[in-house]
Amino acid sequence: MYFTKTTMSKLSEDKKLYIPSEHNPLLQQTLEIINNNTEIQTLWKIINVNAIDRMHMSDHGIVHFQIVANSALKIARIFAKNKVEFSIQKDFGLTREHAEVVIFLASVLHDLGMSIHRNSHEEYSLFMTNTLLREILSFLPAEERAIVIAETLHAIIGHRNDGEPVTIEAGIVRVADALDMAEGRARIPFEQGHITIYELSAESVTEVKINVGTERLVEIYIKLHNSAGLFQVDQLLRKKVKGSGIEKYITIKSEVVTESDSEKKMLSEIIVTNL
């Protein structure tokens, strides 16, 4: 699922996440609980005040979490259709449905610590989320709940720059977090005059697509209108994919498409190997 600016504006207004549950009752129930949790929605608002108003960063609120969750679940479902066994299945005998709950929760709660501070926010997210997860997942049996909480916390800490995910679920969340780079995601700092290579690069990304791959299971296609966007691809996305534990399943392809005389049209393809 990809979102227009109109759809993203609606998300910001009604504070509801839109996630295709695909007949996963555990995910559907978890989504409903999240969408009706005033504390979480308030924390998302606080995060954005810190990110946008105080630190002049891009949005880290509900729009970001919507994009990350949908990207992560799309990757996960490509894996599932290709018989890739999730870590929670292999190690604990739970189901694909449990794996999707872990991926969804980590996708929408991984930045909660930014309500405290940007620095070390991943660690702050752990103790904030641990408390909330006990309430959110109260519908699960105690053993399942303990496993899902632990796996979600692992996925949250794994999204930091030096994170070292050891589960497929955490690797997926780490990669999906970096896919929130399409045009307009750096709009706020750009309009406020806070322009760095990060903002310039993000403004150059026109489109991000997650496709079923031909060489590997997943192909991430990134369309750029300026070669500055290659910084975003190489320095941000590639670094997140490297060390994710799911490198062997992913191909990244980026293409610069421009009508400008001052910018050469070129194709850059990056195959991320399992290092």
C-alpha positions as CSV (number, residue, x, y, z in Angstrom):
1,M,0.0,0.0,0.0
2,Y,1.3,3.4,-1.0
3,F,0.0,6.8,0.2
4,T,-0.7,10.0,-1.5
5,K,-0.3,13.3,0.3
6,T,-4.2,13.4,0.6
7,T,-4.2,10.0,2.3
8,M,-1.3,11.0,4.6
9,S,-3.2,14.1,5.6
10,K,-6.2,12.0,6.5
11,L,-4.0,9.8,8.6
12,S,-2.8,12.8,10.6
13,E,-6.4,14.0,11.1
14,D,-8.2,10.9,12.2
15,K,-5.2,9.3,14.0
16,K,-6.1,5.8,12.7
17,L,-3.7,3.3,11.1
18,Y,-4.8,1.5,8.0
19,I,-3.3,-2.0,7.8
20,P,-4.4,-4.9,5.5
21,S,-4.9,-7.7,8.0
22,E,-5.3,-10.4,5.3
23,H,-7.4,-12.7,7.4
24,N,-5.0,-12.5,10.4
25,P,-7.3,-12.2,13.5
26,L,-4.4,-11.6,15.8
27,L,-3.2,-8.7,13.7
28,Q,-6.7,-7.3,13.3
29,Q,-7.3,-7.4,17.1
30,T,-3.9,-5.8,17.8
31,L,-4.7,-3.0,15.2
32,E,-8.0,-2.2,16.8
33,I,-6.4,-1.9,20.2
34,I,-3.7,0.4,18.9
35,N,-6.2,2.5,17.1
36,N,-8.2,3.0,20.2
37,N,-5.3,3.6,22.6
38,T,-5.3,7.3,23.5
39,E,-1.9,7.0,25.3
40,I,-0.1,5.7,22.2
41,Q,-1.8,8.4,20.0
42,T,-0.7,11.1,22.4
43,L,2.9,9.8,22.4
44,W,2.9,9.9,18.6
45,K,1.9,13.5,18.9
46,I,4.7,14.2,21.4
47,I,7.2,12.5,19.2
48,N,6.3,14.8,16.3
49,V,6.5,17.9,18.4
50,N,10.1,16.9,19.4
51,A,11.0,15.8,15.8
52,I,9.5,18.6,13.8
53,D,9.1,21.7,16.0
54,R,12.1,21.2,18.3
55,M,14.7,19.3,16.2
56,H,13.6,20.3,12.7
57,M,13.5,16.7,11.5
58,S,11.1,14.9,9.2
59,D,7.8,13.5,10.4
60,H,8.1,10.7,13.0
61,G,4.5,10.4,13.8
62,I,1.6,8.3,12.6
63,V,2.4,8.8,8.9
64,H,5.9,7.4,9.4
65,F,4.6,4.4,11.4
66,Q,1.9,3.7,8.7
67,I,4.5,3.6,6.0
68,V,6.9,1.5,8.0
69,A,4.2,-1.0,9.0
70,N,2.8,-1.5,5.5
71,S,6.3,-1.8,4.0
72,A,7.3,-4.3,6.6
73,L,4.2,-6.4,6.2
74,K,4.5,-6.4,2.4
75,I,8.1,-7.8,2.7
76,A,6.9,-10.3,5.3
77,R,4.1,-11.6,3.1
78,I,6.5,-12.0,0.1
79,F,8.6,-14.1,2.5
80,A,5.7,-16.1,3.6
81,K,4.5,-16.9,0.1
82,N,8.0,-18.2,-0.7
83,K,8.0,-20.5,2.4
84,V,10.5,-18.5,4.4
85,E,10.0,-19.6,8.0
86,F,9.9,-16.7,10.5
87,S,12.0,-16.9,13.6
88,I,9.0,-17.0,16.0
89,Q,7.8,-20.1,14.1
90,K,11.2,-21.8,14.0
91,D,12.3,-21.1,17.6
92,F,9.0,-21.1,19.5
93,G,6.5,-23.0,17.4
94,L,4.2,-20.0,17.0
95,T,2.6,-19.0,13.8
96,R,3.0,-16.6,10.8
97,E,0.1,-14.6,12.4
98,H,2.2,-14.1,15.5
99,A,5.2,-13.0,13.4
100,E,3.0,-10.4,11.7
101,V,1.9,-9.0,15.1
102,V,5.6,-8.7,16.1
103,I,6.4,-6.9,12.9
104,F,3.4,-4.6,13.1
105,L,4.0,-3.7,16.8
106,A,7.7,-3.0,16.3
107,S,6.9,-0.9,13.2
108,V,4.5,1.4,15.0
109,L,6.2,1.6,18.4
110,H,9.9,1.6,17.6
111,D,10.3,5.4,18.0
112,L,8.3,5.9,21.2
113,G,11.5,6.8,23.0
114,M,11.7,10.0,20.9
115,S,9.0,11.4,23.2
116,I,11.9,11.6,25.7
117,H,14.9,12.4,23.5
118,R,16.3,11.6,20.1
119,N,19.6,10.5,21.6
120,S,19.4,6.8,22.7
121,H,15.7,6.8,21.8
122,E,15.9,3.1,20.8
123,E,16.7,2.2,24.4
124,Y,14.0,4.5,25.8
125,S,11.5,2.9,23.5
126,L,12.2,-0.5,25.1
127,F,11.0,0.3,28.6
128,M,8.1,2.5,27.4
129,T,6.9,-0.2,25.0
130,N,7.4,-3.1,27.4
131,T,4.7,-1.6,29.7
132,L,2.3,-0.8,26.9
133,L,2.7,-4.3,25.3
134,R,1.4,-6.1,28.4
135,E,-1.8,-4.1,28.0
136,I,-2.1,-4.3,24.2
137,L,-1.5,-8.1,24.2
138,S,-3.6,-9.0,27.2
139,F,-5.8,-11.1,24.9
140,L,-3.0,-13.6,24.3
141,P,-2.2,-16.6,26.6
142,A,0.6,-15.7,29.0
143,E,3.3,-17.7,27.3
144,E,2.5,-16.4,23.8
145,R,2.3,-12.9,25.2
146,A,5.8,-13.2,26.8
147,I,7.3,-14.4,23.5
148,V,5.6,-11.8,21.3
149,I,6.7,-9.0,23.7
150,A,10.3,-10.2,23.8
151,E,10.5,-10.6,20.0
152,T,8.9,-7.1,19.5
153,L,11.4,-5.5,21.9
154,H,14.3,-7.2,20.0
155,A,12.9,-5.8,16.7
156,I,12.7,-2.3,18.2
157,I,16.3,-2.3,19.4
158,G,17.4,-3.8,16.1
159,H,16.4,-0.7,14.1
160,R,19.2,1.5,15.6
161,N,22.3,2.2,13.4
162,D,24.4,-0.5,15.1
163,G,21.5,-2.8,15.7
164,E,22.3,-6.5,15.1
165,P,19.0,-8.3,14.5
166,V,19.0,-12.0,15.0
167,T,15.4,-12.6,13.9
168,I,13.9,-12.3,10.5
169,E,11.1,-10.2,11.9
170,A,13.6,-7.7,13.3
171,G,15.5,-7.6,10.1
172,I,12.3,-6.8,8.2
173,V,11.5,-3.9,10.5
174,R,15.0,-2.5,10.2
175,V,14.8,-2.4,6.4
176,A,11.2,-1.1,6.4
177,D,12.2,1.8,8.6
178,A,14.6,3.0,6.0
179,L,12.1,2.8,3.2
180,D,10.2,5.9,4.4
181,M,12.1,8.1,2.0
182,A,9.7,9.0,-0.8
183,E,9.3,12.6,-2.0
184,G,7.8,14.9,0.5
185,R,9.1,13.1,3.6
186,A,11.7,15.8,4.1
187,R,9.2,18.5,3.2
188,I,8.9,20.1,6.6
189,P,12.6,20.8,7.3
190,F,12.9,21.8,3.6
191,E,10.2,24.5,4.0
192,Q,11.7,25.7,7.3
193,G,15.1,26.2,5.7
194,H,16.9,23.4,7.4
195,I,18.5,21.9,4.4
196,T,21.2,19.3,4.7
197,I,22.3,16.4,2.4
198,Y,19.7,14.3,4.2
199,E,16.8,16.6,3.3
200,L,18.1,17.3,-0.2
201,S,18.6,13.5,-0.9
202,A,15.1,12.7,0.5
203,E,13.5,15.3,-1.7
204,S,15.1,13.6,-4.7
205,V,13.3,10.3,-4.1
206,T,10.1,10.2,-6.3
207,E,8.9,6.7,-5.6
208,V,9.6,3.6,-3.5
209,K,8.2,0.2,-4.5
210,I,8.5,-3.2,-2.9
211,N,8.2,-5.9,-5.6
212,V,8.5,-9.6,-5.9
213,G,12.0,-10.1,-7.1
214,T,13.5,-12.1,-9.9
215,E,17.1,-12.5,-8.6
216,R,16.1,-12.5,-5.0
217,L,12.8,-12.8,-3.2
218,V,12.3,-9.0,-2.7
219,E,13.2,-6.2,-5.1
220,I,13.2,-2.7,-3.7
221,Y,12.8,-0.2,-6.5
222,I,13.6,3.5,-5.9
223,K,12.9,6.1,-8.6
224,L,14.8,9.4,-8.2
225,H,14.5,12.7,-10.1
226,N,18.0,13.8,-9.0
227,S,21.2,11.9,-8.4
228,A,21.4,13.5,-4.9
229,G,18.9,10.8,-4.0
230,L,21.7,8.2,-4.4
231,F,23.0,9.4,-1.0
232,Q,19.7,8.3,0.6
233,V,19.9,4.9,-1.1
234,D,23.6,4.2,-0.4
235,Q,24.2,5.8,2.9
236,L,20.9,5.2,4.6
237,L,19.0,2.3,3.0
238,R,22.0,0.2,2.1
239,K,23.4,0.5,5.6
240,K,20.2,-0.6,7.1
241,V,20.0,-3.6,4.8
242,K,23.6,-4.5,5.6
243,G,23.5,-6.3,8.9
244,S,19.8,-6.9,8.9
245,G,20.2,-10.6,8.6
246,I,17.9,-10.7,5.5
247,E,20.4,-9.3,3.0
248,K,20.4,-12.5,0.9
249,Y,16.7,-12.0,0.1
250,I,16.9,-8.4,-1.1
251,T,17.9,-6.6,-4.2
252,I,17.9,-2.8,-4.3
253,K,17.5,-1.1,-7.7
254,S,17.6,2.7,-8.1
255,E,17.0,4.8,-11.2
256,V,17.5,8.5,-11.8
257,V,14.8,9.8,-14.2
258,T,15.0,13.5,-15.0
259,E,14.3,15.9,-17.9
260,S,16.8,18.4,-16.7
261,D,19.7,19.2,-19.1
262,S,22.0,19.6,-16.2
263,E,21.4,16.1,-14.8
264,K,22.4,13.0,-16.8
265,K,19.9,10.2,-16.9
266,M,21.4,7.1,-15.5
267,L,20.6,3.7,-14.0
268,S,22.3,2.6,-10.8
269,E,21.8,-0.9,-9.5
270,I,22.9,-2.1,-6.2
271,I,22.9,-5.8,-5.2
272,V,23.1,-6.0,-1.4
273,T,25.0,-9.2,-0.6
274,N,24.9,-11.2,2.6
275,L,28.0,-9.9,4.4
